[in-house]
Amino acid sequence: MKDRTLNDFSARALNRNSALLNTRTRNRLREDIGTLRNRFRASGEVNKDEFDTYRFQLRQTATIKVSLENEENLGFFDVFGTKKRVQAKLLNGNGSTLRSTDRVRPEGEDDFRIRLRAGTYSIRVTGRSEKDVEYELELARSNRNSDDDDDFDDDFDDN
């Protein structure tokens, strides 16, 4: 048996060993939704080192509403919920961010609407805390043009 040296445990040596990389973080692709037909809901836990990604496809142009709710309780010693915030980012097929929610504090929620062309997209939910933060995500699809008078940007993405 070979004697191990400190170099065997360096960052470079550990990065070559994919088995160790797989135990460090959970699966980054939480779910492949397939074609987003109407509505999708999911919940989970994220922290600053581990995020959840949901991939979906659109077969035609549609308006998507992305809603994110932080399920954590607001702690007594963290009155502003600065560490237990979550955020959802909409990514195109190249991984570029198209739109994102605000960083949602505990017991809070945020959403946005965006009009997308046919293609493959992902939603990535991230956290700020070292501890797991619970969230609830909802995607809703509409084929109708948005005629609402709110301040949401319904322009096409720049794929």
N, C-alpha and C positions, 0 to 999 in steps of 0.2 A: 504494500500500500504506500502511495506517495505521501510524503509529508506536506501538509498545507502551509502556505505562507500567507501573510497579510494581503498580498496581491491577489490571491484567489478570491478574496471577498471585496475587492474594489468595485466601484460603481460600474466600471467598464466590464469587468468579468461577470458581474451579476446580470447586466443587460444582455449578455450573450446567452444567458440561460433563460429561455422563455418559460419554463415551468415555474420559476420564481416570480416572473412577471405576472403570470396568471393568478397567483395566490394573493398578490398585493391589492388588486382592485377587482370589483365584481364586473360582470359582463357589461360593457358599455352600451351595446344595443339591447335595450330592455325588451322591445317588441317590434316586429315587422308587421304593421297593421294591414298591409296590402293596399287595395284600392279603398280610399276613404269614400264611403257611400253616403252616409248621413251624419252620424254622430258617433264619437268614440270617447270613452271615459277610462281613466286609469288613476291609480294612486300608488304612492311609493314613498321611499325615504332617500334623501340625498344628503351629502355633506360637501365640504370644500374640495375633497380629493376624489369623490365618486359621484358621477352624474348619471342620469337616465336619458336614453335616447329612444325616440319612437319614430320609425320611418314609415312613410305612406306615399301612395301614388294618387295622382289625379288623372283621369282619362280625358277630361275636358276642362275648359276654363270655369272657375268657380270662386265664390267668395268664402273664405274660411274665417271662422271666429275661434280664436284661441283664448281660453279662460284658465287661469291658474289661481288656486286657493291654497294659502298656507294653513295647514291644519294644526300647527303648534299652538299651545296656550302661551299667552304673554306672561313671562315670568316676573316675579316681584322685583328681582334684582336686575332685570334687563327690561326696564320700563319701555324703552323705545324699540325693543326687538332688533337691535342692530346686528346681532350675530346669527339669529335664527331666520334669516331671510332666504327666500327662494326666487328663482327667475326662470322664465321659459324663453328660449330663443328659437325662432323659425329659421332653418337653414335650407339653402337650395342644394341641388345635387352635387355641387362643387364644395360644399361645406361653408360657404359664405353666409353671414348673417343677413337676413332680409328684414327682420323686425323682431322686437323683443318686448316682453312685459317689463314693468318696473321691477325693482327688487321688492318682493312682497313681504311685509312684516307679519309676525304671528297674528293669527285670526283675521288676516286681511286677504284681499283678492284683487286681481287686475285682469284685464282682457284687451284684445285688439282684434281688428278685422283687417283682412288684406285680400285683394283679388289676385289669384294665381292662375297661370296658364297650366296646361297639361304637363305633367312631369313628375319627378321624384323629389320629395322634400323630407325633412326631419325636424322634429321638435326635441330640443335638448333642455332638460330641467337640471339646474345647478343650484347648489347651496353655498352658504358662506361660513357655516359653522364647522368645527371639528367633529361635533356630534351630529347624528342623523336628524334631519328635519323632515317631518311628514308633509306631503302635498297632495292635492287632487287636481288633475288636469282634465280639461274637456275640449275636444275639437268638434266644431259643428260646421257642416258644409251647406251652402246654398248656391243653386245655379242661377238664381235671379240676380239682376243688377241691383245694387244697393242704392235706393232712393232716399235713404234716411238723411236727416239734416244734422247728424252729429259730426264731430270733428275727426272721425276716423279717415285715414287715407285709403281710398279704394283703388288706387292706381295699380297697374301691373307691376310685378317684380321685374328686375333687370337680369334675367337669366342669360 
